[in-house]
Amino acid sequence: MTCAAVIGMSLVGNSLAKADDFINGADISILDEMEQSRAIYKINGKQQDPLTILKDNGVNYVRLRFWVDPGKQNLPKAWQNQSFEQLNSTVYSYTADVLNQMKAKGIYPDMVQIGNV
């Protein structure tokens, strides 16, 4: 199985911008799943930790998806019969709950993205 990671890099002219002013990110949502499937990540033929590879190549933000766009996945059963307004409230509450759980464990995200865009 082949896996490719898409890394967004900012280009200025012909050179890669690695300044703190730019977000150079990667979606690592399936990284654990890939590692459980025995994926191996190498640089110059030498196995390395994938997060180290990303960091060494200028990635300074990662994205972890917890819930995907409802247009591309079935809603949780408890949410299926909600009106649009109710669903908005439910997603807000769910997001706040996840963030509060992270905060309780000392995890503070710099950004939160709602949706898949």
Secondary structure, 3 states (H helix, E strand, C coil): CCCCCCEECEEECCEEECCCCCCCEEECCCHHHHHHCCCCCEECCEECCHHHHHHHCCCCEEECCCCCCCCCCCCCHHHCCCCHHHHHHHHHHHHHHHHHHHHHCCCCCCCCCCCCC
